[in-house]
Amino acid sequence: MRIWFKIIKDNHLIKDTVVTKDDEDTRTHKIFQALDQVCYEFDLSKPIWLEATIAEFKRHGKARFYQDNFVETIDFDFLEIHIIEE
């Protein structure tokens, strides 16, 4: 599984990275582990999965975490997670 994470501010890509998870863990665990890894790498607090975020992720294989998803203040518009390949 490859997951692309992007930080966007004012319609510009600020940071991005691709995380590859090839272990035998479940899809959900891979996604949470990748998100934890990226939050550490980007020095972010872990976002909260709101109902709208979960629904968007289930429908499209990608989701955006806005200020409402973070406890701390963020200095960008959103963090996007996108499944590139399963």
C-alpha distance (Angstrom), angle and dihedral (degrees) to the residues before:
residue distance angle dihedral
M1 . . .
R2 3.80 . .
I3 3.80 120.3 .
W4 3.81 124.3 -170.4
F5 3.80 118.7 -150.3
K6 3.81 121.3 -166.7
I7 3.79 133.5 -178.2
I8 3.80 111.5 -151.2
K9 3.81 128.0 -167.5
D10 3.82 124.2 173.9
N11 3.83 90.1 -10.7
H12 3.82 91.5 -56.6
L13 3.77 127.9 116.0
I14 3.81 106.7 -118.0
K15 3.82 101.0 173.6
D16 3.76 135.8 -5.7
T17 3.77 139.8 174.5
V18 3.77 138.9 172.9
V19 3.79 119.7 -133.7
T20 3.80 119.7 -158.9
K21 3.80 119.3 -155.9
D22 3.82 114.3 -173.5
D23 3.79 100.5 160.5
E24 3.81 125.2 112.7
D25 3.81 94.4 -106.4
T26 3.81 123.2 123.5
R27 3.80 120.8 -84.8
T28 3.81 91.9 -110.4
H29 3.80 93.1 50.4
K30 3.81 90.9 49.0
I31 3.80 90.8 52.6
F32 3.81 93.6 47.9
Q33 3.82 92.1 46.2
A34 3.80 91.3 49.4
L35 3.81 91.1 48.4
D36 3.82 90.4 50.2
Q37 3.81 90.1 49.8
V38 3.80 93.3 49.8
C39 3.80 93.8 45.9
Y40 3.80 88.4 53.8
E41 3.82 92.0 45.8
F42 3.83 93.2 47.4
D43 3.84 92.8 39.0
L44 3.82 93.8 -120.5
S45 3.75 133.3 143.7
K46 3.79 113.1 -112.1
P47 3.81 112.0 -91.9
I48 3.78 123.5 -126.2
W49 3.81 117.6 -117.7
L50 3.81 103.7 -127.9
E51 3.81 120.6 -165.6
A52 3.81 91.4 -104.4
T53 3.81 90.6 50.8
I54 3.80 92.3 50.5
A55 3.81 92.1 47.8
E56 3.81 91.9 49.7
F57 3.81 91.3 48.3
K58 3.82 92.7 49.8
R59 3.81 92.0 49.3
H60 3.79 101.4 43.1
G61 3.81 108.5 16.0
K62 3.79 89.0 -117.6
A63 3.78 137.0 76.8
R64 3.77 140.3 -176.9
F65 3.79 124.9 -133.0
Y66 3.82 110.6 -151.2
Q67 3.81 129.9 -176.6
D68 3.83 89.2 -78.3
N69 3.82 89.1 63.9
F70 3.81 93.8 55.7
V71 3.80 128.5 70.5
E72 3.81 92.1 -155.3
T73 3.80 124.5 57.3
I74 3.80 113.9 -93.4
D75 3.82 125.9 -150.0
F76 3.81 95.6 -145.8
D77 3.82 136.0 61.2
F78 3.80 99.5 -112.9
L79 3.80 147.9 -25.4
E80 3.79 112.3 -126.7
I81 3.79 125.1 -157.2
H82 3.79 117.9 -163.7
I83 3.81 128.9 179.2
I84 3.81 105.5 -134.6
E85 3.80 96.9 -179.2
E86 3.78 136.6 -8.3
